[in-house]
């Protein structure tokens, strides 16, 4: 292993190397950019020059062609050549024309003159030894074009030398009689252009000939070339490097014999229409320009190099003093690790500068001095803090322990030792996995712990059972975290455990309550119905008989009214215990609600069910119920239905068992009755089935509606709110009141659906009419259904409903069905702002208990106390007492059933708050005002 000192580089060395690299990179980049810029400028200049040369040469050839054409026109006019062609030749003076053409040759630089007739036959030809005629095939095409268009035409041919040929039509008496052809060699033009433009010119044409001037690799012949002796080998060199003239790079230098050339290539057709296919090349000697460009690059690189050296020297000089101080600081700060605080302070103060303008290093020195003082102070308090942390861990109400990477405990806090009942010394080096219970269901925890200890996982959460020192079991939620760095004493994992025993027990209790009745401990209606469906399916599938017993306690309401709900609860528990004592392990017991119970006896026929019912009733009658100083004789009315013969489905089976229970109660109570398909029971079942069908159909079609009856405030005479009374219209148009079918609905599962329907309709009405106030009637199912109140909460949250505009009316029977659940639901809605009214109040003595313990705002006195109020003094005394009691609880009294003026006057004298009845206003489909004005009451009383 290498020593750390061998890898140490000082800031001075790093600064020198890194600055050198940085400056070198900048210099190279600058040089490359400069070279690229100069090269780009040179290429742009070359492109401009190429275009200028091409234009200038094309103009030169064009001017020469125009000159030949004009000359031809002049010669045709002066020499009267048309007469020479049309008249007989013997009459013409050929010698005279020959002398005239000779003069033109020397004066106008024309190499060949030829006179041709309209048939393209040569009439007269004059030519020098250097002149080259136009090939016959090309000549016929040109002559035909000139004769046809009667316009001059100039072409360029290079066979073998390059010449310009101008053809001028000869006209006589309005018709074309011949053509005058003039030819001029362009050798002098090329030489003059080369000398004037400072560039060599080469004309290359296609040729199949072999000779010195043929470039075999390109298949081209050199028709014209300035500075031929030097440039012809150069062209042969280029023909071997490039596939053709068009491939020559115009923006690059081509080196040849220590010289640099730039070659521009152009097709001959771009210059003038030619009889040959070829290229025009401009060859420029760019040696001087290239040398100047290279020199400029060298000068720029030299300047960059000198600038970089100067910059690096200046930077090193500027950084020398700060680096020396940082080096001193670096040598001083490690002394803090050894606790040499005095020496650190002395060394730091020697280099601290007392100057006005401080820099970052001065701040670093001052900070280091303060840091040394703080570390010294913290070192003195470190032991106390360690003790404090240990005390905090010991007093924390969570289990804290550390483990090594092999799963052995290293440290534990005080709570861990207390729960385990073992001292920390005995826990050290023991394995954590041995403390918790591991079985087949929690074996995955053991595997994950192994992954955590092997560093395959960084975090693990799990629940496990821990055995305490006293033998009890506690549920602990563990969180294990793998530490990033392993501690020097082997600590690698931190484990924190939270005691969740109470939470888990509460969750178990909640799960138990979901399927059980909280008062009696029996199963509830929902769970019982599921078991009944399974038994019904088993009986149909395998033919296993079963029996369903439904029963409720006789005179339960009388006991509850006379001795209070505590007596009723005790009686229900007594019945539940009797059921447990009489039932088999395979029987399913349930409390369906209120005082209604059910027993499902699997594998039992008719005789077994009848024997169970007879035995249970006999036992109840022989064992009086005592509560306080009172004693009651109890019995039950029991209905029996056999599975599967007494119902084609569970709903029909329950209805038949309920009908049998009704028959038992009708026969005198304390009896049992086996369902039979007799006429009376069939009629009752048919009646129940009819109303269940009608109500279910009405709910689906949303055809139930409200009649609104006003409730008047006696103090102001104004309508306080309207009671929404549910109505149903049959197919024959008859409006049905709830009393006609409510007994059937209360014994079915439709009651919850009706409560939900009534609630939703009330919300819709109040959201549309912002001034309306309503009260609605609810059943016991609403107070025990946790989902029923959700639409009310949602409407308040959405701003569609103000809770004080809706009054919820419940009956005394609904409240006592499940007092605990009713109280919980009512308190929850009261906190939101809804109000509750106790309907039909006063029918039982126990009602006074509910006034105190339930959040009631309105108390509606039962109409049985109101109907004879004007004539019965006992009723008047009772209403007065109820009113005084309710006012004492800060509740309002509502008198329902007001049918005449005398009753209304009596209620006003008794200080009743609100009144309702047919005399005040009958129920109607619309919100109508009350019929009675309270201002007339004194007149009625008189």
Residue, then its C-alpha position, 0 to 999 in steps of 0.5 A: x500500500x502506498x503512503x498518502x504522502x507520496x500522492x500529495x501535491x501542493x497547491x503551488x504545483x497543482x496551480x502551475x500544472x493546471x494553469x499551464x494546461x488551461x493557458x495552453x488550451x486557450x492558446x491552441x484554441x486561439x491559434x486554431x480559430x485564427x488559422x481557420x479565420x485566415x483560411x476562410x478569408x482566403x477561400x472566399x477571396x479565391x471564390x471571388x477571383x474565380x468568378x471574376x476570371x470566368x466573367x472576364x474571360x467570357x466577356x473577352x470571347x463575347x466581344x471578339x465574337x461580336x467584332x467578327x459578326x460586325x466585321x462580316x456585316x461590313x464586308x458583305x456590304x462593302x464587297x457586294x458579295x451578294x452580287x458575286x453569288x447571284x451573278x455569273x462568276x465570269x462577270x465577277x472579278x475574283x482577283x479583286x475580292x482576293x486582294x480585298x480579303x488579303x487587306x482585311x487579314x492583315x488589318x483586322x486579324x482574320x485567319x480565314x474568310x469563306x463565301x458560301x451560297x444558299x446550298x452550302x457550297x463554297x464559292x470563294x475561300x481565303x485562308x492562312x496556313x494556321x486557319x482551321x476550317x469547321x468540320x463539314x458535319x458541324x458546318x452544315x448544321x450551322x449554315x442551315x441555322x443561319x440561313x433559316x433564322x437569317x441571324x449571325x452566329x458565332x461558334x468556337x472550335x478547337x480542331x486542332x487549334x481553337x478558333x472563333x467562327x462567325x457566320x453572317x447571312x447574305x441577303x439580296x432582294x429580301x432573300x437569303x442568297x448565301x453566308x459569309x464565314x470569318x474565322x479568328x484564332x484565339x491564341x492571342x486572346x488567351x495570351x493577352x488575357x493571361x498576361x493581363x489577369x496574371x493567370x494561366x489559361x488552359x482549354x481542354x477538349x475531348x479528343x481520341x488522338x494520341x500525342x504529346x498534348x493528350x491527357x490520357x487519364x482524362x481523355x482530353x487534349x490540350x487545345x490551348x495553354x499559356x506558359x505551356x512549357x511549365x504547365x503542361x507537366x503540371x496538368x499531366x500530374x493533376x490528371x493522374x491525381x484527380x478523376x477529371x477537371x471537375x474534381x479539381x478543388x478550387x479552394x485548396x492549394x495544389x503543390x507542384x515543384x515547390x510552388x502552390x497553384x490554385x486551379x479553377x475549372x469551368x465547362x466550355x459551354x459556359x463561355x460560348x457555344x462550342x462544337x467540342x466538349x471540354x473545360x476551361x482552366x484558370x491556373x493561378x500561381x498562389x505561392x506568394x499568397x500561401x506564404x503570406x498566410x503561413x507567415x500570418x499563422x506563425x506570427x499569431x502562434x508566436x504572439x499567443x505563446x509569448x502572451x501565455x508565458x507572460x500570463x502564467x508568470x504573472x499568475x504564479x507571482x500573484x498567487x505566490x503569497x496566498x499559496x504560501x499562507x494556505x500552505x502554512x494554514x494546511x500545516x497548522x490545522x492538523x494539530x487540532x486533531x491532536x488537541x494542540x490548541x495552544x500551538x495552533x493559536x500561536x501559529x495562526x496568530x503569527x501570520x494573521x495580518x492586521x490590515x484594513x482590507x482583508x481577503x478570504x484567507x484572512x477570514x479563513x485564519x480568523x475562522x480557524x482561530x474561532x474554530x480552535x476555541x470552539x473545539x476546545x470548549x466542545x471537547x470539555x462538554x463532549x462527555x456531558x453530552x454523551x451522558x445526556x444522549x445516553x440518558x435520552x436513549x434510556x428514557x425514550x419510549x421506544x426500543x433502541x438497539x444496535x447490531x453488528x453485521x453478523x446480527x449480534x446485539x452491541x448496545x440496548x437502551x433502558x426500555x429494551x432491558x425493562x421489557x425483556x426483563x434482562x440486564x444489558x450485559x446478558x443481551x450483548x453478543x446475543x442474536x437479535x433473531x433469537x429475541x423475536x418469534x419466527x414461524x412459517x408465516x414470518x420466515x420472510x423476516x428472517x431472510x430479509x434480516x440476513x439480506x440486511x446484515x449482508x448489506x444487500x438491503x439498506x432498510x427493513x421494516x417488519x412487525x414481530x412478537x416479542x416475549x417479555x420478561x413476565x411471559x407476556x407477548x407484545x407486538x413490536x414494529x421494527x425499523x432496521x437501518x444499515x449505517x453507511x459507515x461501520x462503527x469501530x466497535x462493530x456497530x453496523x445496524x441501528x434498530x428501533x422498535x415501537x410498541x404497537x400492542x395497543x394499536x393491533x389490539x384496537x384493530x383486532x377489536x375493530x375487525x371483530x366489531x365489523x362482524x359482531x354486535x358490540x352489546x351481546x357479542x353475537x354476530x351482526x346482521x351483515x355477517x349472519x346474512x352471508x352465513x345464511x347464503x352459504x348455508x342455503x347454497x350448501x343445502x341446495x347443492x348437497x341436500x344438507x338440511x338447515x333451519x332458520x329461527x327468527x325471534x324477538x323478546x315479548x314486551x321488551x319495550x315495556x321493560x325498557x320504558x319502565x326500568x330504562x335502557x340499562x335494563x333493556x341492555x341487561x335483558x338482551x345480554x341475558x338472552x344472548x347468554x341463553x342462546x350460547x348455552x343452548x346452541x351447538x358449536x355449529x349453530x350461528x347466532x346473531x342479533x339482527x337489531x333491537x330485540x330481534x335475534x336469529x339462529x341458523x341451525x345447520x344439519x337440523x330438520x323440523x323436529x330439531x328446530x321445534x325442540x330448540x324453540x320449545x326448550x328456549x322459551x321454557x327456559x326463559x319462562x322459568x328464569x325471571x329477569x330481575x333488575x334493581x328491585x323489579x322482576x319480569x317474566x320474559x318470553x320470545x316469539x319465534x318463527x321457524x323456516x326450513x332450508x331449502x323448502x321454505x324459500x327459493x332464495x335467502x330473501x324469501x326465506x327471511x320473509x317467511x321466517x318473519x311471517x312465522x314469527x308474526x304468527x307466533x306473536x299473534x297467537x299470544x306471545x311466548x310461542x313458536x310457529x313453523x312456517x306453512x303455506x296456509x292461506x293466511x300466511x300466503x296472504x301475508x307473504x303476498x302482501x309483503x312481497x307486493x309492497x317490497x316490489x312496489x317500493x323497490x320499483x318506486x326507488x328505481x324509478x324515483x317516483x316517491x315524492x314529498x308532501x310538505x306540512x308547515x310547522x309554525x312558531x307560536x311566538x312569531x306566527x311565522x313558519x319555522x320549517x316544513x316537514x317533508x312527508x314521504x308519499x307514493x302514488x300507485x298505478x291507479x292514482x291513489x296516493x299511499x301514506x307510509x303507515x300502509x307499508x312501513x311495517x313491511x319495509x321495516x322488516x326488509x332491507x329496503x329501509x336503508x335505501x329509503x333513508x338514502x332516497x329521502x336524504x338525497x331528495x331533501x338535499x336537492x330541494x334545499x340546494x335549488x330553493x335557498x330559502x326553504x327549511x325542511x325536516x325529514x324522518x329517518x329510521x333506525x337503519x340510518x343511525x346504524x349505517x356509517x355510509x348514510x351520512x356521507x351525502x350530507x357531509x359532501x353537500x355541506x363541503x360542496x356548499x350546496x347545503x347549509x346544515x341549519x336548514x335541515x332538521x333530522x327527525x328520529x323516533x324513540x324506537x330508532x334511538x334505542x335500537x343501538x344507542x351507542x351507534x345512534x349517539x355516535x352518528x348524531x354527535x358527528x352530524x351535530x358537530x357539522x351543524x345539523x339538528x335532531x328532533x325526537x319524534x313521538x316523544x312521551x310514549x315511554x318513561x325511558x324517553x326522558x333519559x334520551x333528552x339528556x344523553x342525545x344531542x336533541x334540539x327539538x322534541x315532538x310530543x306524541x299526538x296522543x297527548x295533544x288530541x284531547x288536550x282541551x278536555x283532559x286535564x291529565x294530558x295538560x299536566x303531562x304536556x306542561x311537565x314535558x315542556x318544562x323539562x325540555x326547556x330545562x335542557x334548552x330544547x324546543x317543544x313541537x306539538x303535532x296533531x293540532x286539529x282545532x282552535x281550542x287545542x291551539x289556544x291551550x298550547x299557547x298558554x302552555x308555552x309550547x314553541x312550535x305547532x303542527x297539524x291539519x288546523x295549521x296546514x295540511x300536507x301538500x305537494x307545494x310550500x303553502x302558508x299556514x291557514x291560521x293567523x295567530x292574531x285571531x287566537x284571542x278572538x277564538x279564545x273569547 
